[in-house]
Amino acid sequence: MATIKDVAARAGVSISTVSHVLNHTRRVSEDATQKVLEAVAELNYAPNSVARSLKVNSTKTIGMLVTTSANPFFAEVVQGVEAYCFEQGYSLILCNTENQPPRQRHYLRMLMEKRVDGLLVLGTDIDSTLRDMLRSYKNVPQVVLDWGTECDFANVINDNARSGASMATRYLVEQGHTDIACITGQLGKQTTQQRLDGVRDALGEHGLTLAEARIFEGDYESQSGFDQMKHILALNPRPTAVFAFDDPMAIGAICAAWEAGVKVPDEISVVGYDDVEMARFSSPPLTTIRHPKAELGQMAVQQLMGRIRNKELSVESFTVEPELIIRHSVKSLK
């Protein structure tokens, strides 16, 4: 592997001249610059980023822990993060933890060893184990997305889960639906409880309640939406509408209805949450609650870079407001 000394010898210039050309730290003559660049190309030289990072105390790298990058919502946020990092000249190291403490611990240690400039954490209801791990590295700037609780060592960007669920439920009631079933995420998750609270808020505005028998626990994955919809379709009387707490479960529910010969929305209406890319291509196109995912990723990186540049900035919390996206999966009963 070529070294900076090899480049200098090939170009016939000093090592410091090579450094100034590559780092743009001093004006170098056009002739010398051209010789250096030609030598770099001929030798396939790549600067030693580790050595440089030790000198300038920056690796231009951001680490990101994600609960699961397979979830469409998370994947689209990650895409926004990566795009903005690239624009700003930063590299992104993505680590999929699957919510497993050994993996969280391993990846956090690896990211710290690689001296990342900052850390992004994307997931729902981060537990006390991971929170303690993150706190132990509080000297590294951090931004947490979709946490749902306050944090004393990192900026937090929350989705307003309660407001979004109220919005979805209110729309169903306005369309004449008073018997609504919910396919939730895991009931132990704070995000799930916030969305249930939002459902109850909207129903309460119209003198309605959510019966426990109308709550079907899923896990935010398509298969659970499919499985729970089969139980819902077997009910007598059957609910006229289903609110799934994310789009993959909603699409799984629509698939179960199709297999059972039940038409959406003619015989049962379905609403999702998140507005992932596939939602507008489902059959029928899915009415859902939207978060600006690319913008969310960009906001997270902007906040993180602000904290990287000024580590004395105080910790802040931000809330992203949801939006109702009306498509064709809800029938008006009025």
N, C-alpha and C positions, 0 to 999 in steps of 0.2 A: 504494500500500500504506500503510495507516494506521500511524502511529507512536504511541509512548507519549504524546507531546505532544498528538496529536489526541485521544486518549482522555481526557486530563486536561481539555482544553478542552471536550469534549462533556459530561463529568461535572461540570464546574465545580469541580474540586479541583486540588490541586497534583500535579506529576509524582511527587514522593516518595510521596504518598498512594496513587497508582495502583500504584507499585512495591511498597509494603507490602501492599496488598490481594492482588496477584498472587503475591507471594513468601511471604506469611504471616510477614513479619518483624516486624510490630508490630500491636498491636490498633488497629483502625479502627472507627469507629461504624457501626452497622448501616445507617444512612441513606446514609452516604458509600460504604460497601461496595456497597450495592445500585445506586447511581448508576454506580459504576465498572464493575460487571459488566454492567449494561445498555448502557453505552457500548461495552464490549468486544464484546458481541454485535452491536450495531448496525453497528459499523465492521469486523466480522470481523477484529479485531486479533489478531495472533499475536506473542508476545514474541520478541525477537531472541536466539535461543539461542546464537549465536556470541558476541555481546557478553557474555551472561551467563556462558558457559563461561570466557571470558578473565578475568572478575572473580572467579569462585569456583574456577577451575582444575579444572573437571570438566564434561564434556559429557553425563554420564549415558548414554554410548554404549559398547558393546562391539563390537569387530570380530571376525569369525570367518572363518578360512581353512579351506576344506574341499576335500579331494582331488576329490570329485565328489558333488554333492548328489543325483544321480540314483540312487546306490546306496541300496537300501531301508534298510540298517542305518544309514548316515550320515544319511539323511533323518529317521529316527525319533529319533536322538540330537539332531539340530538342532531338531526339534520340542520336545524336552524343554528344550533350552537356551533357545529363544525364549519358551516358556511361563513359565519361572522368571524370565527377564529382565523380562518384562512385569509379573509379580507384584511385582518389586522396583523398578519404575519406571525400568527401563533400556530403551534401544532397542538392537536388534541389526543390524549391517551384515554381511550374508552374502556371501562372495566365493568363487566356485567356480574353483579354479585348474587343474583337470585335470592336476595334477602338471607343469605347464609353467613353467620358470623365468621366462620373460618375464612371464607372468601373475602369478606369485607376487611378482615384484619390483614390478610395477605396482600390485597391490592393496595390498601392504605400504606402499608410498609413499603411496598414496591414504588409507589408514587413519591413517597417522601425520599427514598433512596435516589430516585431520579431527579430530585430537587425541582419538582414542578413549582411554577410561580404561584399557582392558586389552584383551588379545588372547587368543582361543582358537584352537587349531590342531587340526583333526581329520583324521587320515589314517593310513595304514599305512606304516611304514618310511620316514620322512622322511629324505631324503638329505642329504649334507654341504652341497650348494649351498643348500638351504632353511635348514638348520641355521645356516649362516653368516649368511644374511640375517636370521634371527630374532635371532641373537646381537648383531647390530649395533644392535638396538632393545631391548637387555636392560634399559634403564631403564624400559621400559613393562612392567607386570605381565603375565605370560603363564602359560597352562596348556595343556599338550599332551595330547591324548587318543590312546590306541592307538598309542604310539610304539614300544615294545618295547625301548628302550634308556634309559639314564640321561641326564640333562641337567643342566648346571651353572648354568643361568640361568632355568629355568622349572619349575613343578610339572609332574609327569608322572603320568598315569593310564593304567596298562597293563591290557590284557586278558591274563589268564593263558592264553595260547594253547596252551601245552604241556599244561597240566592239562585244558583243555577237550577237546583232541583225544584225550588218554588216556581221558577219561571216555566219549567216543563209541565209541572202539575197544573198550574194555573191555566195554561193553554189547553190542556185536555179538558178541564172543567168547563172552560169557555166554549168548547166544542160540544158540550152536552154530556161528557163522560163523568159519571159519579161513582161508578164501580171500577176502581183502578187497582191492578196488581203491580207490585214492584219486584223486579229481579235485582237484588242488591249485590254488592260485593260482600266480602267476609264481614259479618256483623261485629267482629271485634275491632275492626279498623275505624279510626276516628273519622276518616273521610266518608265512610258508609253511614255512620251515625249522623254526620252533618247533612248528608243528602236526605236521610229519612226525616230529619227535623224540618228540612225545607219542604218535603212532601206534606207533612202534617201542617205546616204553616199555611200552605196554599189551600189545602182542604178545609182547614179551620175557618178561613176567610169566607167560605161558602156554607158553613154549618155542617161540614162533613168530617168524618174521621177515617183513619186508616186502620182496618182490623188486622190483628196479628196473623189471621189466616190468609191475608192478602200479601204477606211478606215472604218471599222465596229467596233463600240465601244462595248466591252464586259466588264466583271468585274472580270476576272481571275478565274471564276468558270465554271464548265463543262456545265451547262445549257445555259450560254450565248454563249459559243462556238457552241452549238447545234443550238440555235436560229439564230445566225448570219450566220451560214453556210447555213441555209435554204434560207436566202436572197441572199447569194452569188450564190447558185445553180440556182436561178431564173434569174440571169443576162444574157443578150444576147448582146454582146458575153460574155461568161463565162471565168473568169480568169483560167489559167492553173495550178496555184499553190496558196496555202493559207499558210501564216505564222501567226500562233497563238502565242500570246505573253506569254503563259505558256502551259504546257502539259495538264492540265485538260481541257482547252478550245480546244486544238488540238484534244483530244480524243472525246470530245463532237461533234466537227466538223466531225470527221470520222464517228461517229454514225449517224449523220444527213445525210451524204452522203450515208451510207449503207441503211437507211430507204427509201431514194429517188431512190435507185437502181443505184447510181453512184459509180463506182469502184475507190477505192484509192489503188495504184497510177495511174492505167491505164487511168482514165478519169480526175482525178484532183489530184495533189500532195499536201501533207500537211507536214509542219514542226512545231515542238513545241519548248518549251524553259523550261529548268530546269533539264531535265532527271530524273524525279521522278521514283520511283521503277516500277510503272505500265506502264511506257512508253515502256519498252521492251516486255511487254506482250499484248500490244494493237494489233489489227488486221487491217492492217499489223503493225509490230513493227515500232515504231515511230522514225524518224530522228529528232534530237533535239539538243539543246545546253546544255552542262553539266556544273554544278557547283559541286565541291567536297564537298557534304553536310556534311558528317561525319567529314571530315577534317576541314570544316568551323566551325562547332560546337566546335571541339577540340581547334582550334586556338583562338576562342573567350574566352574559359575558361582559356587557358594558359595566354592570355593577362590580363584577369581579375585578375587571381591569382598573376601575377606580380605586378599589381597595389594595390592589397590587402597587399602584403608584403612590398611594398614601395610606400606609398601614395604621395611621392614627384616626382614620374616619370612624365615626361611631356606627354601631350596628343599627340597621334599619329593617323594617318589615313593609312589604308591598303586597297589594291585593290586585289580582287580575279579574276584571268583571266579565262575566259570561254573556253570551248572546244567543237568542232563540233563532234557529234556522228552520224555516218551515218548508218541507218538501211534500211528499205524497203518501206518507205512511199512517196518516191520521184521517179518519172519516168524521165529518160533522154529523152529530145526531140531532141537530136542531132543524 
